[in-house]
Amino acid sequence: MTLFIEDGAPVIVQGMTGRQGMLHTSRMLRAGTRIVGGVNPRKAGEIVDFPGAADGEDAHIPVFADCAAARRATGARTSVVFVPPRFAKDAMVEAIEAGMTLVVVITEGIPVADTAYAVELALRHGARIVGPNCPGLITLPETTDRHGCNLGIIPDGIVGRGPLGLVSKSGTLTYQLMGELADIGFTACLGAGGDPIVGTTLQEALQAFEADAATKGVMMIGEIGGGAEQDAARWADTHMTKPVVAYIAGFTAPEGRQMGHAGAIVSGDRGTAKDKKKTLEAAGIPVGATPAQAAHLMRETLRGVLGA
């Protein structure tokens, strides 16, 4: 499973020299991600050391003035964005115009208009944004002698390779369901993000998992607000041949109150967990009442598919 990125692909980090960028670049390196450069126009030409971060060896990562320079020097086509919200639009635009084909945006609090602009630009350039306001993307290697890719803030080492795919609008619930199903394992886990506009939707993630031969079932985590779950359910009802199990956060959320994410708000009868559950189950997608129950449903469903 490559899910938008090949194993071992070179990666740059925009905002690498900031506090969060340094912390998570070190962690991504330890996970085996091939990070080849950072971007900070004020620190171009510097080399940043990450002691013991690359298979126990020190990593020495160059800093470039912009994404175009980083791509020319390293060949990277993937960027992970750790910049403050006010700079995020420029960072996304810079990455896309430099020829990055995958831009994973961890930053939360980005104005919706900025995200809309960047997502439209990505579509015109044939690029893909994951996020924003998301934990990122992790792919699990097929063999123990290879590294997958860990792009963002998803903890490494809590799951291994297996037949499941996971897509989630919630960061914390991503980790929880990964833990609940760690004994089964995953091909890849993608945090779509909880903002009203995101670069990769639940439906698009389902399409990628459907096309992947190694993925045998998909766990989908949604939440109140918007209609992404309903869109995914309608597509899955017609096109998905692999089983999908869902969990929807927010059954007790009061109308009109935002719950965590910018997009997690119920307006009238739109975006309620009850409505999402009804649409999903009508499409043949069982919905767990709790994360643990969703994991149990996934086990039962996968047992039927694999015959184990």
Buried (B, 14 or more C-beta within 10 A) or exposed (E): BBBBBEBBBBBBBBBBBBEBBBEBBBBBBBBBBBBBBBBBEEBBEEEBEBEEBBEEEEBEBBBBBBBBBBBEEBEBBBBBBBBEBEBBBEBBBBBBBBBBBBBBBBBBEBBEEBBEBBBEBBEEBEBBBBBBBBBBBBBBBEEEEEBBBBBBBBBBEEBEBBBBBBBBBBBEBBBBBBBBBBEBBBBBBBBBBBBBBBBBBBBBBBBBBBEBEBBBBBBBBBBBBBBBBBBBBBBBBEEBEBBBBBBBBBBEBEEEEEBBBBBBBBEEEBBBBEBBBBBBEEBEBBBBEEBEBBBBBBBEBBEEEEEE
